[in-house]
C-alpha cells in the first residue's frame, strides 16, 4: 500500500475514537451515579425561633441529626428520601442541622448531590475513616451489615464537634412522618441513649451459645433487664457518651466477637451488650421497624399496632429495590412519595 494511502486508512480508523472516546472507569462511575430532583424549599413556621448554629454552638433551637451517606451504594437513595421526609414534616425545618458521615473520597460528589437536591439544607460532611473499624468487623449473616459505614454511629461522639451535645441518629432506610422536634425533645434523664424498646422479643436469640455458656459473658446483664432496641433510631447524649468512654466499651465487645463469635448480627449486638436494660424508653411510634422483612428473605410485613411517626425498612427488603423491580410490598407505597430519584429516560432529549 502506498504511504499516503496507509496514512489515510489510519486516520479513518481513528475517527470513531476521536468522535466517540472510550469512557474511563471514572467517567462511567460519574455517569452511572444516581441523580435526584430538587426538593422544595421548606421554611420555618411563623412561631419558630431563628437557629444561630453554628455561630452560636449552644443554640437550643437547633435540632441535630446524624446520618451516613454512601455515594457508591443504593442506600444513598434511601438517605435522600429520609432527609426529605424530615424536612417536609418539621414545623421548623430551617432549624434542623444534618451531620453526614462519609468517606472522604466521596465528599465532592456528595456535596454536589446534597446542594443540588436540597439547596437550602444546613449540613456538614464529616470524614469517617473505614480503617477505624475495619479490623474489628466480623462477618455477619448479611454482607450489607458488614460495611464499615454501618459502624460509623459508634464514633459520632468523636467525629462531631464537641459543642454538639445531643444527636438524633437515623438510618438510611426510613422516613419520618411526624415533627422530628417531638423526638428531639424527649427527656433522657440520666440515660445516655433513648430508643423504642421491645421487651417481648426473645433476647437470647441475639447471641450465640458461646456467649450464654461462657463463664463470665452473661454476667454483663447482671442487675439489668435487657430488652431489644433497634439502633437505626437513637437519641444520644454525646457529652455523657464522651465522659464515660462508650466508644471503647463498644469496641471491647467487637474484639470479644472476633475471638469467640458471640453474635451474628453486625453492629447491633455490641449496642445491646452495652446499653440494653439501661435505655430511656421512647414511644414505639418512633420506630416502626422491620418493614424490610427478615435479614435473609426480606418478605413483606405489616405495621405494628398503634400510631406511626417513623417507618423503618430494616431487614433485607428495601422499598426502592422492590419498587424498581415492580414487586413492591403494600407499605412501600408509603415510601415512594419521598423518592427524589430521577430515572434516566430511555430516549435522548436531543
Buried (B, 14 or more C-beta within 10 A) or exposed (E): EEEEEEEEEEEEEEEEEEEEEEEEEEEEEEEEEBEBEEBEEBEBEEEBEEBBBBEEEEBEBBBBBBBBBBBEBBBBBBBBBBBBBBBBBBEBBBBBBBBBBBBEEBBEBBBEBBEEBBEEBBBEBBEBEBEBBEEBBBEBEBEBBBBBBBBBBBBBBBBBEEBBBBBBBBBBBBBBBBBBBEBBEBEBEEBBBBBBBBEEEEBEEBBBEBBEEBEEBEEBBEEEEBBBBBBBBBBBBBBBBBEEEBBEBBBBBBEBBEEEEBBBBBBBBBBBBBBBBBBBBBEBBBBBBBBBBBBEEBEBBEBBEEEBBBBBBBBBBBBBBBBBEEEBBEBBEBBEEBBBBEEEEEEEEE
